């Protein structure tokens, strides 16, 4: 497609387990690359704020009757601000996806260190943005649960959707099955014998949905250890390390959950009270830090692996 970067041609990744040093190097590289994107995202946001300040000054001047509303400089400022907002959002989304990849890889390595389970090279790249995977590599990754797969097969067998149907073009069962397939990170195809097949989608967003499910769809975070799983992982860590990891985990969950409360306030349908306005502003500020808090958590896990192995 014109104007769109092409994804790298996939090469088969080995299912052989990574060594501890290879895991550490990979996570360190993810940390460095995440820091680059976070810094660039912050710079783009700063540009938006500077242009927005200039735009507000210009709007005030026009409100006071100074200058023509058709002035080219005034229009140029508006265009640059619009483009800067689009660019800042693209950078913010890219940084978030990249940090989530780092977080997912760090948690996988954490489990590997504590439980002694192998970490295949392929699993490292499961959530990599802008990266395709071969079928044999996809097979190493977690798959959609069998109940969802059977439900999609049954719905398709009953007539919805056809493999070539675009999302949103049908009603009823077809729409439900199409939406469920998209949310589950799979696609519905027909084999050479016209049999219906539910296939794991190779697209990075589809892989994220299979890996993280509702955590990604609703909260935009990877699946993180919680409850008994988190207790088991922290049990191998020195007290100071465990406290750092637990605090980092709590900060991420709190920031992610803020979005749910924001949605509740947005759906009230009644004018907000001053207290609700203040609460929304605080929740928004908290949620805006989600990507950085995920990076802090991933960094804490990355730096703690040696203690876990010891």
N, C-alpha and C positions, 0 to 999 in steps of 0.2 A: 504494500500500500504506500502511496506517495506520502512523504512527510513522516512516516512511522519507522522507527529503527527496527531492523530485523533482529530476531533473537538468534543467539549463537547456535550453530549446528551441534546437536548433542553428540557426545561420545560416551560409549558405555563406561559407567563407573563401576569399579570393583566392589563386590559385596564383602571383600576381606575386611576384617576389623581394623580400625585405626589404632595405632599405638598411642600411649599417653602423650608422648612428645608431639606427635602429629595433631592430636586433638588440641593441645595447648597452642600450637602454632596457628591452627585454623581459627580458633577463637580469638587469638590476639589480632589476627588479620581482620576478622569481622569487627573487632572493637575499633581498630584504626579506621576502617572504611565507614563505619557508622558515625564516628566522630566527624569525618569529612562532610558527610551529608547533613548532619545536625548543624554544623557550622554554616554550611551554605544555606540551609533553610532559615537559620536565624538572620543571615545577611539579607535574604530576600524579604523577610518579614520587616526588617528594619527599613528597607527601601519603601515598602508599602506605607509604613508609618510616616516617613518623611514626605512622601508624595501626598498622602492624605492631609497632612498638616498644611502643605502648600495649597491644596485644593480647597480646604475650608477657608483659608485666608482669601482666596480668589472668590469664593462664593459670597463671603461677607462683603467684599468690595463691590460685587455686582448688585447685592441687595441694597447697598447704599447708593446705587445709581452711578457707580464709577465703572466705565468701560462698557463695551458692547457685548451682548450675549452671544454674538456670532464672531467674536474675536478668535483668530486662529490660535493664539497662544493659550487662550482659555480652553479651547477644544483639545489642543495637544496635551495639556495637562490632564484632562479627563481621560483621554485615550491611554496615556502612559500609566495612569493609576489603575485603569481597568486591566491592562496587560500585566502590571506588577502584581495585582491581586491574583490573577490566574496563575502566574509563575510561582508565587509564594505558596499557593495551595498545592500545586504540583510537587514542589520541593518538600512540603510538609508531609504529603501522602507518601512520597518516595522514601523519605527518611523514616517514617513510621513503619513501613513495610520492611525496610532493611533492618531496623532495630528489632522488629519482631522475629525476623530470621535469626539474628544473633541470639535472641532470648530462647528461641526454640532449640537451637543447636546447643546452647549452654545447658538447658534443662536436660536434654538428651545425654550430654556428656556427664552431667551430675548423676543421673541415674546409673550410667555406665560405671562411674567411679565407685558409687556406694554399693551397688548390687553385683558388680563384676560381670555385667552383661556386655557383649561386644557392641561397638558403635560402627556400623558399616560406613564407608565413604559416601555411599548414596544417601544415607539418612542425613548426613551433614547438610546436603544441598536440597533437602526436601522442600524448604520454604524459600529458596533463593528466588528473588524477583528477576523478571526478564530472562529466565533460563528454562529451556525445554529439557525433557528427560526422555530417554528411550524406554520402550515397553518393559524391558528386563529390569531397568532401574526403578520404574514405577512399581513393579511387583514387590519390591523390598519395602515400600512405604505402607503405612496403615491404609486399609481400604474402608469404604463405606460399609456400615453394618448390614448384615444379611437381611434383616427385617425390612430396611429401607430398599434394598436391592430387589427383594421379592415384590414389594409394593409397587415399585416402578415398573417391573416386568408385567405385573397383573394389570396395572392401569393402561400400559401401552397395548397389551393384548386386547383390551376392551375397546381399543380404537383411538387412543390418544397418548402422546402426540405422534405424528409422522416425523421421521428423522429430519426432514427438510423444513419442518414448520418453524417459523420464527417465533420467539417468545412473545406473548401478548396478543397473538392474532386469533386465538380461539377462546371459547368460553368453557365453563364447567370443568369437567374432568380433564380435558386437554390442558387447560391453564394450570390446574392443580399439579398435574404430573410434570409439566414443563418447569414450573417454579420449584417443585421439590427436587427435581434433577439438578437444577442450577444451584440451589442452596446446598445440596449434598456433594457438589463437585464432580458430578458424573454427566455423561451424555448418553443418549439413547440412539442406538444404531440398528440397522438390519444386516444380517449376515448374507453371504452369497445364496443361502437357501431360504432367504426371507424370514429367518428367525430373529426375534427381538433380542438385542443384547444391551446390557447396561455396562458401559465402559468407563473406567476411570479416566477423567479428563486430564490432559497433560498441562493445561494452562496453569501458570503460577497461582492465580486466584482460586482456581478449582482445587489445587493441591492444598492451599491454606484452609479451604472449607472442609476438606476431608480430614486434615490433620487436627483442626481445632474446633470444628462444629459451631455450636451456639456461642462459644466464647468469642470467636471471630465475628460471627454474623451480628451478634447483639452488642458486644463490648469492644470489638476491634482489638483483642489481645490474643496471644497464643494460649493454649491450655497450660495452666500452671499447676504445680503440685499443691494440694490442699489437704486439710484434715489429716488422716492417718498417714497418707503418702508423704506429706510434708514432714510430719513427725519422724518418720523412718529415715528420710533423707537428712534431717538435721541431727539425728541421733549420732551420726559419725563425725560431726563437726565439733571442734573446740567451742567452749561457751561463747567467747567473743565473736567467733565466726558465725555461730548459729544465731546470735542476737542480730548481727548485721544482716544476715539473709532474711530473717523473719521480719525485721523492720522494713527492708526493701520490698518484700512480698506484700506486706500490709499497705504500704504506700501505693503500690500499683493497683491493688484491688480497690482501694478507696477511691482513687482517681477514676478508675474504669466504671465503678458503680455510680459515680456522680452523674454520668450521662443518663442513667435510668431515672434518677430523681429529676433531672432537667426535663426529660420527656414527660414525666408526670405533671410538672408545672405547666409545660406547654399545652397539655391536653385538658387542662381544667375547664377551659371555655368561659371563665369568669375573669374580671379584672383582678390583677394581682394586688395584694396588700404591700405596703412598704417593706414589711418583713420578708415577703416572698421575693420581692425584687432584689433585696440584699442577698437572700439565700441563693438566688439564681446566679448573681454575679460571682459569688464565692465558689459555687459549683463549677461555673464556667472556667474560672481561673484555675481551679484544681484540675479540671479535665484537660486544660491546655497543656499541662505538664506531663501528661500521660506518657508521651514518647520518651521524654528525658528520664522519667521514673523507671520505665522499662529498661532503658540503657543503664541506669544505675544498678538495677537488679541483675541484669546480664553481666555487668562488670563485677559485681560482688560474687556471682557464681564462678565466673572465669578465674578470679583471683583466689578462690577458695578450693579449687579442685585438688591442689597439692595436699592441703590439709585433709581432704576427704580420702585421698588415696593412702595417706599415712596412717 
